[in-house]
């Protein structure tokens, strides 16, 4: 038996007036997902436990079958794990975004507005140059900076405080940052680093070039997602299956690393709507020759949701359906018996441009049960699954993986 998990990050949404009160999933053309919904088992899962902030870290941890209440340690430590950044017991890793702030006429930090959480989706080459210079000028025995992909980077604070209150920058797009700056003991250190970094960034060659080209500048650092080193049991020890993970973002790769998965990097995978969808599908099918389960994560719908870009989100969903779901569903047939789990990790509604915590729709397609018979002829894959009768409901989202693999709600380590 082969298993594949297909995650369209943030593709769940809420009804929009401009779509005739349909969601993006309902408006998009998704024949492959719709077929899986017709022929498979439908349900909803709460991937964000009550009391947790709705993030991709918590949601994907749940989908992989790990209880966030027991294993969640923060977003940044997971990314550090993928990058091979060793954290000591008292080290705190912070996500360090390059962002674009609009200081207006006042020039006041508190009155500045979060114009863009991604600095115009700055390229990894440009961002790497910036972060390396930040490390040379501001790094030292207490803090270190590590370049990542596009706007996503890391800072490690030795003997730091993980209890500082920080806000994800994509939660406050278009809003003043004053009420969302770091708060609590040790926050003054982060604010000092931000102020010092702004002076470096103002005259940085990358930003001078971006100004000339009419692009958004990376004029500030933004810290969030902090935590200490993660400790998770291997997926193979929990479920007896070997696994591989395909994603463009370090967070998901870090989760895979901590789970003991092989991480497969696909050339041209960007985490945006220009990602190499086809390459991910081909890589997944190749990986199934070696592994029992492959986890395929596509970031593009989430990025479009954060930008409030309706056209891009629908395009991302349709591309996910046509270039990932369709080819993988067809290619799985060569393996005989197989199962497919299709779902978003969480919703990223265009109306709020950030993550929300409502349960998300899933479909489980099992080759041995379907045999080409349609179980719900009028069914399409969308959030409307939540309103159907007889669906399977997982209030604890981390229990879904056990059901997917074993076909029952048997006992499994939390």
JOLINKA-V792529 format. One record per residue. N is the residue number from 1. PSI is psi in degrees with one decimal (none if undefined). OMEGA is omega in degrees with one decimal (999 if undefined). Layout:
n=N psi=PSI omega=OMEGA
n=N psi=PSI omega=OMEGA
This chain:
n=1 psi=132.9 omega=176.2
n=2 psi=146.7 omega=-178.2
n=3 psi=140.7 omega=172.3
n=4 psi=137.6 omega=177.0
n=5 psi=123.1 omega=-178.7
n=6 psi=112.2 omega=-175.7
n=7 psi=114.6 omega=171.3
n=8 psi=97.5 omega=-172.2
n=9 psi=123.8 omega=173.6
n=10 psi=16.2 omega=-175.0
n=11 psi=-17.3 omega=173.8
n=12 psi=149.7 omega=-173.5
n=13 psi=-168.2 omega=176.3
n=14 psi=157.4 omega=-178.8
n=15 psi=141.5 omega=-179.3
n=16 psi=136.7 omega=-179.5
n=17 psi=-41.6 omega=-177.1
n=18 psi=-12.2 omega=175.1
n=19 psi=18.8 omega=-177.8
n=20 psi=36.1 omega=-179.5
n=21 psi=31.9 omega=168.9
n=22 psi=164.6 omega=173.7
n=23 psi=173.0 omega=176.6
n=24 psi=-39.6 omega=177.5
n=25 psi=-37.8 omega=-179.4
n=26 psi=-30.6 omega=-178.7
n=27 psi=-27.5 omega=-177.1
n=28 psi=153.7 omega=175.1
n=29 psi=110.8 omega=-174.4
n=30 psi=65.1 omega=-176.0
n=31 psi=-32.4 omega=-177.5
n=32 psi=-44.4 omega=175.8
n=33 psi=-38.0 omega=178.8
n=34 psi=-39.3 omega=179.4
n=35 psi=-43.1 omega=177.9
n=36 psi=-37.1 omega=179.1
n=37 psi=-38.1 omega=179.3
n=38 psi=-42.1 omega=-171.3
n=39 psi=-10.1 omega=-176.9
n=40 psi=-168.7 omega=178.4
n=41 psi=132.3 omega=-174.5
n=42 psi=152.6 omega=178.0
n=43 psi=-175.3 omega=175.5
n=44 psi=152.9 omega=-179.3
n=45 psi=139.2 omega=174.7
n=46 psi=96.9 omega=-177.9
n=47 psi=-17.6 omega=176.3
n=48 psi=102.6 omega=-179.8
n=49 psi=151.0 omega=178.6
n=50 psi=134.5 omega=-179.7
n=51 psi=-10.8 omega=178.4
n=52 psi=145.5 omega=172.9
n=53 psi=139.0 omega=-177.2
n=54 psi=99.5 omega=179.6
n=55 psi=161.1 omega=178.6
n=56 psi=-27.7 omega=178.7
n=57 psi=-52.1 omega=179.4
n=58 psi=-43.9 omega=-175.1
n=59 psi=-46.9 omega=-179.4
n=60 psi=-29.8 omega=173.0
n=61 psi=-43.8 omega=178.1
n=62 psi=-47.4 omega=-177.8
n=63 psi=-37.2 omega=179.5
n=64 psi=-8.6 omega=174.8
n=65 psi=17.1 omega=179.8
n=66 psi=129.2 omega=-179.9
n=67 psi=115.9 omega=-179.2
n=68 psi=-34.8 omega=-179.5
n=69 psi=-25.7 omega=-178.4
n=70 psi=-34.6 omega=-168.5
n=71 psi=-11.1 omega=-176.0
n=72 psi=129.1 omega=-179.1
n=73 psi=3.3 omega=-177.4
n=74 psi=158.4 omega=-176.8
n=75 psi=-48.1 omega=-173.4
n=76 psi=-40.2 omega=178.5
n=77 psi=-31.1 omega=178.0
n=78 psi=-41.8 omega=177.7
n=79 psi=-37.6 omega=177.6
n=80 psi=-39.0 omega=179.8
n=81 psi=-43.4 omega=179.9
n=82 psi=-39.2 omega=-176.2
n=83 psi=-1.2 omega=179.0
n=84 psi=23.9 omega=178.6
n=85 psi=111.0 omega=-176.5
n=86 psi=124.4 omega=178.8
n=87 psi=131.5 omega=173.1
n=88 psi=169.8 omega=-176.2
n=89 psi=-24.3 omega=-179.6
n=90 psi=6.0 omega=179.2
n=91 psi=142.6 omega=176.4
n=92 psi=124.1 omega=176.8
n=93 psi=136.8 omega=176.4
n=94 psi=138.9 omega=166.1
n=95 psi=135.2 omega=-176.5
n=96 psi=94.1 omega=179.4
n=97 psi=145.8 omega=162.6
n=98 psi=121.5 omega=-174.8
n=99 psi=167.6 omega=174.4
n=100 psi=115.7 omega=175.1
n=101 psi=143.9 omega=174.3
n=102 psi=109.3 omega=-176.5
n=103 psi=-9.5 omega=178.2
n=104 psi=-156.9 omega=-178.4
n=105 psi=-28.8 omega=-174.6
n=106 psi=-32.0 omega=-175.9
n=107 psi=5.3 omega=-177.7
n=108 psi=137.6 omega=177.8
n=109 psi=-45.3 omega=-176.1
n=110 psi=-29.0 omega=-178.2
n=111 psi=-4.7 omega=-179.1
n=112 psi=152.0 omega=-179.3
n=113 psi=139.6 omega=175.9
n=114 psi=95.8 omega=-179.2
n=115 psi=-42.0 omega=-175.6
n=116 psi=118.8 omega=-179.0
n=117 psi=-9.4 omega=-175.0
n=118 psi=7.0 omega=-176.6
n=119 psi=48.0 omega=178.9
n=120 psi=33.3 omega=-175.2
n=121 psi=55.8 omega=179.6
n=122 psi=145.9 omega=-178.1
n=123 psi=156.5 omega=179.9
n=124 psi=-34.9 omega=179.6
n=125 psi=-47.2 omega=178.7
n=126 psi=-47.3 omega=-177.4
n=127 psi=-39.4 omega=179.4
n=128 psi=-40.6 omega=177.4
n=129 psi=-41.9 omega=180.0
n=130 psi=-50.3 omega=-175.0
n=131 psi=-36.7 omega=177.1
n=132 psi=-37.4 omega=177.0
n=133 psi=-37.6 omega=176.0
n=134 psi=-42.4 omega=-179.7
n=135 psi=-41.7 omega=-179.4
n=136 psi=-36.0 omega=-173.9
n=137 psi=-28.8 omega=-175.2
n=138 psi=-16.6 omega=-179.1
n=139 psi=165.8 omega=-179.8
n=140 psi=-153.2 omega=-176.8
n=141 psi=-21.0 omega=-177.8
n=142 psi=-34.1 omega=-178.0
n=143 psi=147.1 omega=176.0
n=144 psi=146.4 omega=-180.0
n=145 psi=140.4 omega=-176.5
n=146 psi=123.8 omega=179.5
n=147 psi=147.7 omega=179.4
n=148 psi=-132.5 omega=-177.3
n=149 psi=129.5 omega=178.7
n=150 psi=-119.8 omega=-175.8
n=151 psi=-2.3 omega=-170.2
n=152 psi=114.7 omega=-177.6
n=153 psi=178.0 omega=-176.8
n=154 psi=148.0 omega=167.1
n=155 psi=135.2 omega=175.5
n=156 psi=125.2 omega=-178.9
n=157 psi=109.5 omega=-179.2
n=158 psi=131.9 omega=-175.5
n=159 psi=38.5 omega=-179.1
n=160 psi=178.8 omega=-179.6
n=161 psi=116.9 omega=-179.4
n=162 psi=-5.4 omega=-175.6
n=163 psi=2.4 omega=175.9
n=164 psi=139.2 omega=179.2
n=165 psi=117.9 omega=-179.5
n=166 psi=155.0 omega=-178.0
n=167 psi=132.1 omega=174.1
n=168 psi=133.7 omega=-176.7
n=169 psi=-28.8 omega=179.5
n=170 psi=-9.3 omega=176.5
n=171 psi=-15.4 omega=-171.9
n=172 psi=26.5 omega=177.4
n=173 psi=129.6 omega=179.2
n=174 psi=4.8 omega=-177.3
n=175 psi=157.0 omega=175.8
n=176 psi=142.2 omega=-173.7
n=177 psi=-8.2 omega=-172.5
n=178 psi=-44.2 omega=-177.9
n=179 psi=-0.4 omega=-174.3
n=180 psi=7.7 omega=175.4
n=181 psi=158.7 omega=-180.0
n=182 psi=139.5 omega=-178.3
n=183 psi=149.7 omega=175.1
n=184 psi=179.8 omega=-177.4
n=185 psi=124.8 omega=-178.5
n=186 psi=-8.4 omega=-178.8
n=187 psi=-29.3 omega=-179.7
n=188 psi=-31.2 omega=178.6
n=189 psi=-42.9 omega=177.9
n=190 psi=-41.5 omega=-179.6
n=191 psi=-36.8 omega=177.6
n=192 psi=-42.4 omega=178.7
n=193 psi=-41.6 omega=178.5
n=194 psi=-44.4 omega=-180.0
n=195 psi=-43.8 omega=179.5
n=196 psi=-39.5 omega=-179.8
n=197 psi=-37.6 omega=-179.8
n=198 psi=-34.6 omega=178.0
n=199 psi=-39.0 omega=177.4
n=200 psi=-42.3 omega=-174.7
n=201 psi=-30.2 omega=-176.6
n=202 psi=-41.3 omega=-176.4
n=203 psi=12.9 omega=-176.6
n=204 psi=139.4 omega=-179.4
n=205 psi=-35.4 omega=178.8
n=206 psi=-44.2 omega=-179.5
n=207 psi=-34.0 omega=175.7
n=208 psi=-40.6 omega=178.5
n=209 psi=-42.2 omega=-179.5
n=210 psi=-35.3 omega=176.9
n=211 psi=-44.8 omega=-179.2
n=212 psi=-32.6 omega=-177.6
n=213 psi=3.9 omega=178.6
n=214 psi=24.2 omega=-179.7
n=215 psi=158.2 omega=178.2
n=216 psi=139.8 omega=-178.8
n=217 psi=151.2 omega=170.1
n=218 psi=86.5 omega=-171.3
n=219 psi=6.6 omega=177.1
n=220 psi=155.0 omega=167.3
n=221 psi=153.6 omega=176.3
n=222 psi=123.3 omega=-175.1
n=223 psi=138.6 omega=178.9
n=224 psi=179.3 omega=173.5
n=225 psi=29.1 omega=-172.0
n=226 psi=159.3 omega=176.9
n=227 psi=172.8 omega=178.3
n=228 psi=175.2 omega=-173.3
n=229 psi=135.5 omega=-178.6
n=230 psi=149.9 omega=175.4
n=231 psi=104.5 omega=-178.2
n=232 psi=144.3 omega=173.8
n=233 psi=154.5 omega=179.0
n=234 psi=142.1 omega=177.8
n=235 psi=-39.4 omega=-178.9
n=236 psi=-31.8 omega=178.4
n=237 psi=-31.2 omega=179.3
n=238 psi=-40.1 omega=-169.7
n=239 psi=-7.1 omega=178.7
n=240 psi=23.6 omega=-178.5
n=241 psi=141.7 omega=172.2
n=242 psi=150.8 omega=-175.5
n=243 psi=159.9 omega=173.7
n=244 psi=152.9 omega=-178.5
n=245 psi=137.7 omega=179.8
n=246 psi=120.8 omega=-178.9
n=247 psi=161.4 omega=176.2
n=248 psi=-10.0 omega=-172.8
n=249 psi=142.8 omega=-174.5
n=250 psi=-30.6 omega=179.2
n=251 psi=-53.4 omega=-177.8
n=252 psi=-38.1 omega=176.5
n=253 psi=-38.6 omega=178.0
n=254 psi=-40.6 omega=175.3
n=255 psi=-42.0 omega=178.0
n=256 psi=-42.5 omega=178.5
n=257 psi=-47.1 omega=-178.7
n=258 psi=-25.0 omega=178.8
n=259 psi=-6.0 omega=-178.7
n=260 psi=16.9 omega=179.1
n=261 psi=154.4 omega=165.8
n=262 psi=131.7 omega=178.9
n=263 psi=122.5 omega=-178.2
n=264 psi=115.2 omega=179.3
n=265 psi=131.0 omega=-178.2
n=266 psi=125.2 omega=178.7
n=267 psi=131.9 omega=179.2
n=268 psi=3.2 omega=175.7
n=269 psi=114.5 omega=-171.0
n=270 psi=-17.1 omega=-173.2
n=271 psi=11.4 omega=-179.2
n=272 psi=-174.2 omega=-174.4
n=273 psi=-12.1 omega=177.3
n=274 psi=15.7 omega=-176.3
n=275 psi=164.1 omega=-179.6
n=276 psi=80.0 omega=-179.3
n=277 psi=-48.3 omega=-176.4
n=278 psi=-39.1 omega=178.8
n=279 psi=-36.5 omega=177.8
n=280 psi=-42.1 omega=180.0
n=281 psi=-45.3 omega=179.8
n=282 psi=-41.7 omega=-179.3
n=283 psi=-37.2 omega=179.9
n=284 psi=-44.1 omega=-179.1
n=285 psi=-36.5 omega=175.8
n=286 psi=-41.6 omega=-177.5
n=287 psi=-27.6 omega=-179.5
n=288 psi=-15.2 omega=173.5
n=289 psi=-27.7 omega=-175.8
n=290 psi=-35.1 omega=-172.0
n=291 psi=161.4 omega=178.3
n=292 psi=-34.3 omega=-174.5
n=293 psi=137.7 omega=175.3
n=294 psi=132.5 omega=-178.3
n=295 psi=115.3 omega=-177.0
n=296 psi=118.8 omega=-176.8
n=297 psi=129.4 omega=178.7
n=298 psi=119.1 omega=-172.0
n=299 psi=-21.6 omega=-167.1
n=300 psi=-45.1 omega=-179.4
n=301 psi=-34.9 omega=179.9
n=302 psi=-44.3 omega=179.8
n=303 psi=-42.1 omega=178.6
n=304 psi=-37.3 omega=177.9
n=305 psi=-41.9 omega=179.1
n=306 psi=-29.6 omega=180.0
n=307 psi=-6.7 omega=-177.5
n=308 psi=28.1 omega=-174.0
n=309 psi=98.6 omega=-176.8
n=310 psi=-47.9 omega=-177.9
n=311 psi=-44.2 omega=-177.9
n=312 psi=-35.6 omega=-179.0
n=313 psi=-44.0 omega=177.7
n=314 psi=-41.2 omega=177.4
n=315 psi=-43.5 omega=-179.4
n=316 psi=-40.5 omega=179.3
n=317 psi=-44.2 omega=-179.9
n=318 psi=-38.3 omega=177.4
n=319 psi=-40.5 omega=176.0
n=320 psi=-44.6 omega=-179.7
n=321 psi=-48.6 omega=-172.5
n=322 psi=-34.8 omega=-169.8
n=323 psi=-14.0 omega=178.5
n=324 psi=-59.9 omega=-175.5
n=325 psi=-49.8 omega=-177.9
n=326 psi=-55.8 omega=-179.5
n=327 psi=-37.0 omega=179.9
n=328 psi=-43.0 omega=178.5
n=329 psi=-38.1 omega=178.5
n=330 psi=-43.7 omega=-177.6
n=331 psi=-25.6 omega=-179.6
n=332 psi=-22.2 omega=-175.9
n=333 psi=-25.9 omega=-178.3
n=334 psi=-14.9 omega=-175.8
n=335 psi=2.0 omega=179.9
n=336 psi=-110.5 omega=179.2
n=337 psi=133.3 omega=-179.1
n=338 psi=162.7 omega=177.0
n=339 psi=143.5 omega=179.7
n=340 psi=130.1 omega=171.6
n=341 psi=121.4 omega=-179.4
n=342 psi=129.5 omega=179.1
n=343 psi=162.1 omega=164.4
n=344 psi=163.6 omega=173.9
n=345 psi=-36.4 omega=179.4
n=346 psi=176.3 omega=173.5
n=347 psi=145.7 omega=170.2
n=348 psi=78.4 omega=-173.9
n=349 psi=137.7 omega=177.3
n=350 psi=-28.8 omega=-176.8
n=351 psi=-24.4 omega=-179.9
n=352 psi=-14.6 omega=175.3
n=353 psi=28.8 omega=175.7
n=354 psi=177.1 omega=-177.7
n=355 psi=148.5 omega=172.3
n=356 psi=167.5 omega=-167.7
n=357 psi=11.9 omega=180.0
n=358 psi=153.3 omega=176.5
n=359 psi=150.9 omega=-176.5
n=360 psi=152.8 omega=-178.9
n=361 psi=141.9 omega=174.4
n=362 psi=160.6 omega=173.5
n=363 psi=134.4 omega=171.1
n=364 psi=118.4 omega=177.7
n=365 psi=122.8 omega=178.8
n=366 psi=121.9 omega=-175.9
n=367 psi=-38.3 omega=-175.0
n=368 psi=-16.6 omega=-179.3
n=369 psi=-30.8 omega=-173.5
n=370 psi=-58.6 omega=-177.1
n=371 psi=34.0 omega=175.3
n=372 psi=3.1 omega=-178.2
n=373 psi=132.7 omega=178.2
n=374 psi=124.5 omega=-177.1
n=375 psi=-11.2 omega=-179.0
n=376 psi=86.0 omega=-168.5
n=377 psi=-31.4 omega=-176.5
n=378 psi=4.6 omega=-172.1
n=379 psi=138.6 omega=170.2
n=380 psi=156.7 omega=-179.9
n=381 psi=115.8 omega=177.6
n=382 psi=-179.2 omega=177.7
n=383 psi=-16.6 omega=179.7
n=384 psi=-15.5 omega=175.7
n=385 psi=-33.6 omega=-178.4
n=386 psi=-23.6 omega=-177.3
n=387 psi=0.3 omega=-179.3
n=388 psi=154.1 omega=176.3
n=389 psi=146.1 omega=173.4
n=390 psi=12.7 omega=179.3
n=391 psi=162.1 omega=177.9
n=392 psi=131.9 omega=-175.8
n=393 psi=128.0 omega=175.5
n=394 psi=98.0 omega=177.4
n=395 psi=-30.7 omega=173.0
n=396 psi=101.4 omega=-172.2
n=397 psi=-27.1 omega=-177.8
n=398 psi=-11.1 omega=177.5
n=399 psi=-12.4 omega=-178.0
n=400 psi=-38.5 omega=-177.6
n=401 psi=-42.4 omega=178.7
n=402 psi=-41.6 omega=178.7
n=403 psi=-40.8 omega=179.4
n=404 psi=-43.7 omega=-176.1
n=405 psi=-41.8 omega=-171.3
n=406 psi=-10.8 omega=177.0
n=407 psi=15.8 omega=178.0
n=408 psi=167.0 omega=179.2
n=409 psi=51.8 omega=-179.5
n=410 psi=166.4 omega=-179.5
n=411 psi=139.4 omega=176.9
n=412 psi=152.5 omega=177.8
n=413 psi=138.8 omega=-177.4
n=414 psi=none omega=999
